[in-house]
Amino acid sequence: MKKRILLLKIGQVDKIILVNLKKNLEWVFKDFQIKVRILPKELDLNNSYYHPEKRKYNADRIIEGMNEYLLDYDFFRVLGIVKEDIYSGTYNFIFGCAERIIAKIALISVIRLNEIFYNRTKDNSLFEKRILREAIHELGHTFGLFHCQDYCVMKFSNSLMEADNKPIRFCKNCLKKVEVFLSKT
């Protein structure tokens, strides 16, 4: 099977976000011969994913919905992109999550990555970098990586400031693990 990451629009996400993310992910993973494709159909954001008291969507339920939606697809990895605020377990909010380590499905939310969410001036370049950083991080989990303590995209982020302070690349150790993992798949 060719290594192809599928981008899945979930709900009302601007198409330009997926187009830019596709281009940027292909650049990041070019040495691994990984291609990126935007799925033509979107997944509806089901009301059963919504938690009215938290006023957020349950990321784990969205991933379950992605699994059901993707039953007939043959894929290497899928990254879902949602515009709404998400949470998981005891975390009040998350930027993204993966189904589990070495799984095929990951999810990111772009809402808290946008300066507009914090009533600050729109910054498209920063927004695009944040989306790419979180996408690489969650895809890293699907490649078998855990959170890293080094200066690495796999460092855990509790806040936007922490997310902004990590690079858009794997550290040397994580990169080696990705290389080994991808050479075996």
Contacts in CASP RR format, 6 or more apart in sequence:
PFRMAT RR
TARGET T0000
AUTHOR 0000-0000-0000
METHOD contacts of the structure
MODEL  1
MKKRILLLKIGQVDKIILVNLKKNLEWVFKDFQIKVRILPKELDLNNSYY
HPEKRKYNADRIIEGMNEYLLDYDFFRVLGIVKEDIYSGTYNFIFGCAER
IIAKIALISVIRLNEIFYNRTKDNSLFEKRILREAIHELGHTFGLFHCQD
YCVMKFSNSLMEADNKPIRFCKNCLKKVEVFLSKT
1 74 0 8 1.000
1 76 0 8 1.000
2 35 0 8 1.000
2 76 0 8 1.000
3 32 0 8 1.000
3 33 0 8 1.000
3 34 0 8 1.000
3 35 0 8 1.000
3 76 0 8 1.000
3 182 0 8 1.000
3 185 0 8 1.000
4 34 0 8 1.000
4 35 0 8 1.000
4 36 0 8 1.000
4 37 0 8 1.000
4 75 0 8 1.000
4 76 0 8 1.000
4 77 0 8 1.000
5 25 0 8 1.000
5 29 0 8 1.000
5 34 0 8 1.000
5 35 0 8 1.000
5 36 0 8 1.000
5 37 0 8 1.000
5 76 0 8 1.000
5 77 0 8 1.000
5 78 0 8 1.000
5 79 0 8 1.000
5 139 0 8 1.000
6 36 0 8 1.000
6 37 0 8 1.000
6 38 0 8 1.000
6 39 0 8 1.000
6 73 0 8 1.000
6 75 0 8 1.000
6 77 0 8 1.000
6 78 0 8 1.000
6 79 0 8 1.000
7 18 0 8 1.000
7 21 0 8 1.000
7 22 0 8 1.000
7 25 0 8 1.000
7 36 0 8 1.000
7 37 0 8 1.000
7 38 0 8 1.000
7 39 0 8 1.000
7 78 0 8 1.000
7 79 0 8 1.000
7 80 0 8 1.000
7 81 0 8 1.000
8 39 0 8 1.000
8 42 0 8 1.000
8 43 0 8 1.000
8 66 0 8 1.000
8 69 0 8 1.000
8 70 0 8 1.000
8 78 0 8 1.000
8 79 0 8 1.000
8 80 0 8 1.000
8 81 0 8 1.000
9 15 0 8 1.000
9 18 0 8 1.000
9 38 0 8 1.000
9 39 0 8 1.000
9 42 0 8 1.000
9 43 0 8 1.000
9 80 0 8 1.000
9 81 0 8 1.000
10 42 0 8 1.000
10 43 0 8 1.000
10 44 0 8 1.000
10 45 0 8 1.000
10 62 0 8 1.000
10 66 0 8 1.000
10 80 0 8 1.000
10 81 0 8 1.000
10 82 0 8 1.000
10 107 0 8 1.000
11 42 0 8 1.000
11 43 0 8 1.000
11 44 0 8 1.000
11 45 0 8 1.000
11 82 0 8 1.000
11 83 0 8 1.000
11 84 0 8 1.000
12 45 0 8 1.000
12 83 0 8 1.000
13 42 0 8 1.000
13 81 0 8 1.000
13 82 0 8 1.000
13 83 0 8 1.000
13 110 0 8 1.000
14 83 0 8 1.000
17 81 0 8 1.000
17 110 0 8 1.000
17 131 0 8 1.000
18 38 0 8 1.000
18 81 0 8 1.000
19 38 0 8 1.000
20 128 0 8 1.000
20 131 0 8 1.000
21 36 0 8 1.000
21 81 0 8 1.000
21 128 0 8 1.000
21 131 0 8 1.000
21 132 0 8 1.000
21 135 0 8 1.000
22 36 0 8 1.000
22 37 0 8 1.000
22 38 0 8 1.000
24 128 0 8 1.000
24 132 0 8 1.000
25 34 0 8 1.000
25 36 0 8 1.000
25 132 0 8 1.000
25 135 0 8 1.000
25 136 0 8 1.000
25 139 0 8 1.000
26 34 0 8 1.000
26 35 0 8 1.000
26 36 0 8 1.000
28 132 0 8 1.000
28 136 0 8 1.000
28 168 0 8 1.000
28 169 0 8 1.000
29 36 0 8 1.000
32 178 0 8 1.000
32 179 0 8 1.000
32 182 0 8 1.000
34 76 0 8 1.000
34 182 0 8 1.000
39 73 0 8 1.000
43 65 0 8 1.000
43 66 0 8 1.000
43 69 0 8 1.000
43 80 0 8 1.000
45 57 0 8 1.000
45 62 0 8 1.000
45 82 0 8 1.000
45 84 0 8 1.000
46 61 0 8 1.000
46 65 0 8 1.000
48 61 0 8 1.000
49 57 0 8 1.000
49 58 0 8 1.000
49 61 0 8 1.000
49 62 0 8 1.000
49 65 0 8 1.000
50 56 0 8 1.000
50 57 0 8 1.000
50 58 0 8 1.000
51 57 0 8 1.000
51 58 0 8 1.000
51 87 0 8 1.000
54 87 0 8 1.000
54 92 0 8 1.000
55 85 0 8 1.000
56 84 0 8 1.000
56 85 0 8 1.000
56 86 0 8 1.000
56 87 0 8 1.000
56 93 0 8 1.000
57 82 0 8 1.000
57 84 0 8 1.000
57 85 0 8 1.000
57 86 0 8 1.000
57 87 0 8 1.000
58 86 0 8 1.000
58 87 0 8 1.000
58 88 0 8 1.000
59 86 0 8 1.000
59 87 0 8 1.000
59 88 0 8 1.000
59 94 0 8 1.000
59 96 0 8 1.000
59 97 0 8 1.000
59 107 0 8 1.000
59 109 0 8 1.000
60 88 0 8 1.000
60 89 0 8 1.000
60 97 0 8 1.000
62 82 0 8 1.000
62 86 0 8 1.000
62 107 0 8 1.000
63 97 0 8 1.000
63 99 0 8 1.000
63 105 0 8 1.000
63 107 0 8 1.000
66 78 0 8 1.000
66 80 0 8 1.000
66 105 0 8 1.000
66 107 0 8 1.000
67 99 0 8 1.000
67 105 0 8 1.000
70 78 0 8 1.000
70 105 0 8 1.000
75 104 0 8 1.000
76 104 0 8 1.000
76 185 0 8 1.000
77 104 0 8 1.000
77 105 0 8 1.000
77 106 0 8 1.000
77 139 0 8 1.000
77 142 0 8 1.000
78 104 0 8 1.000
78 105 0 8 1.000
78 106 0 8 1.000
79 106 0 8 1.000
79 107 0 8 1.000
79 108 0 8 1.000
79 135 0 8 1.000
79 138 0 8 1.000
79 139 0 8 1.000
80 105 0 8 1.000
80 106 0 8 1.000
80 107 0 8 1.000
80 108 0 8 1.000
81 107 0 8 1.000
81 108 0 8 1.000
81 110 0 8 1.000
81 131 0 8 1.000
82 107 0 8 1.000
82 108 0 8 1.000
82 109 0 8 1.000
82 110 0 8 1.000
83 109 0 8 1.000
83 110 0 8 1.000
83 111 0 8 1.000
84 109 0 8 1.000
84 111 0 8 1.000
85 93 0 8 1.000
85 109 0 8 1.000
85 111 0 8 1.000
85 112 0 8 1.000
86 93 0 8 1.000
86 94 0 8 1.000
86 96 0 8 1.000
86 97 0 8 1.000
86 107 0 8 1.000
86 109 0 8 1.000
87 93 0 8 1.000
87 94 0 8 1.000
88 94 0 8 1.000
88 96 0 8 1.000
88 97 0 8 1.000
93 112 0 8 1.000
94 109 0 8 1.000
95 108 0 8 1.000
95 109 0 8 1.000
95 112 0 8 1.000
95 113 0 8 1.000
95 134 0 8 1.000
95 137 0 8 1.000
95 157 0 8 1.000
95 163 0 8 1.000
96 106 0 8 1.000
96 107 0 8 1.000
96 108 0 8 1.000
96 109 0 8 1.000
96 134 0 8 1.000
96 137 0 8 1.000
96 138 0 8 1.000
97 106 0 8 1.000
97 107 0 8 1.000
97 138 0 8 1.000
97 141 0 8 1.000
98 105 0 8 1.000
98 106 0 8 1.000
98 107 0 8 1.000
98 138 0 8 1.000
98 139 0 8 1.000
98 140 0 8 1.000
98 141 0 8 1.000
98 142 0 8 1.000
99 105 0 8 1.000
99 106 0 8 1.000
99 142 0 8 1.000
101 141 0 8 1.000
101 142 0 8 1.000
101 144 0 8 1.000
101 145 0 8 1.000
101 146 0 8 1.000
102 142 0 8 1.000
102 143 0 8 1.000
102 144 0 8 1.000
102 181 0 8 1.000
103 141 0 8 1.000
103 142 0 8 1.000
104 142 0 8 1.000
105 142 0 8 1.000
106 135 0 8 1.000
106 138 0 8 1.000
106 139 0 8 1.000
106 141 0 8 1.000
106 142 0 8 1.000
107 138 0 8 1.000
108 131 0 8 1.000
108 134 0 8 1.000
108 135 0 8 1.000
108 138 0 8 1.000
110 127 0 8 1.000
110 131 0 8 1.000
111 117 0 8 1.000
112 160 0 8 1.000
113 127 0 8 1.000
113 130 0 8 1.000
113 131 0 8 1.000
113 134 0 8 1.000
113 160 0 8 1.000
113 163 0 8 1.000
114 122 0 8 1.000
114 127 0 8 1.000
114 130 0 8 1.000
115 121 0 8 1.000
115 122 0 8 1.000
115 123 0 8 1.000
115 126 0 8 1.000
115 127 0 8 1.000
116 122 0 8 1.000
118 160 0 8 1.000
129 168 0 8 1.000
130 160 0 8 1.000
130 163 0 8 1.000
130 164 0 8 1.000
132 168 0 8 1.000
133 153 0 8 1.000
133 163 0 8 1.000
133 166 0 8 1.000
133 167 0 8 1.000
133 168 0 8 1.000
134 163 0 8 1.000
136 153 0 8 1.000
136 168 0 8 1.000
136 169 0 8 1.000
136 170 0 8 1.000
137 153 0 8 1.000
137 154 0 8 1.000
137 157 0 8 1.000
140 153 0 8 1.000
140 154 0 8 1.000
140 170 0 8 1.000
140 174 0 8 1.000
140 178 0 8 1.000
143 177 0 8 1.000
143 178 0 8 1.000
143 181 0 8 1.000
143 182 0 8 1.000
144 177 0 8 1.000
144 181 0 8 1.000
145 154 0 8 1.000
145 170 0 8 1.000
145 174 0 8 1.000
145 177 0 8 1.000
145 178 0 8 1.000
146 154 0 8 1.000
147 154 0 8 1.000
147 155 0 8 1.000
147 156 0 8 1.000
148 154 0 8 1.000
148 155 0 8 1.000
148 171 0 8 1.000
148 173 0 8 1.000
148 174 0 8 1.000
149 155 0 8 1.000
150 171 0 8 1.000
150 173 0 8 1.000
150 174 0 8 1.000
151 166 0 8 1.000
151 167 0 8 1.000
151 171 0 8 1.000
152 166 0 8 1.000
152 167 0 8 1.000
152 169 0 8 1.000
152 170 0 8 1.000
152 171 0 8 1.000
152 173 0 8 1.000
152 174 0 8 1.000
153 166 0 8 1.000
153 167 0 8 1.000
153 168 0 8 1.000
153 169 0 8 1.000
153 170 0 8 1.000
153 174 0 8 1.000
154 170 0 8 1.000
154 171 0 8 1.000
154 174 0 8 1.000
155 162 0 8 1.000
155 166 0 8 1.000
156 162 0 8 1.000
157 163 0 8 1.000
157 166 0 8 1.000
169 175 0 8 1.000
170 178 0 8 1.000
END
